[in-house]
Amino acid sequence: MYKTEWTTEWTHPTPELNKQQEELLEKEVAYISDELDKASDLIFHTVFLTEDMSGAIVIVDGREGYDDTLFLTYYEKPNWVTLDEMED
């Protein structure tokens, strides 16, 4: 399984996940690890920590030069944007 590292920018603090959320995230990281040859191949993967689409999420991404590490960014309240909104 790949190592993980939280991104800890001031806008994305390291979260305190409950046990269920930790297990879910670990399961998703294990799945990603089994599917990829190297962590840097991952563009991104969204892990929903609640059943509510407006609830907390973790974005898992790979980065060039880091073949054994996945990066985790926590969003307490994601701001969803449609493709139409991005084109404006």
Steps between C-alpha positions, in 0.01 A plus 500: 500500500627848416601745769270798553575860585249766599525834328495756777452835335325756719175450306512122532578396857583143595163362610403296801313211343284261699579128494248425224641777278858384563405145401325622186799709397740213568283268289499746210879548520548122503277468192691774317829338597391169351386662173800720417858418406618814677330767711596779260269345236194615697341824379254517791242296689222638720416326828162602643520485880123535546194400301421869448648636172554830679687331783871458559720342234863407450662546160774242442753587231832387366784737422785480254819382664317325787453144381433354846286774662139612460404848615184567698313832514204542732201717415245546778249665265583441133402765247369306200525673164343381174694491175277779367599721793868428438473610137352842591 
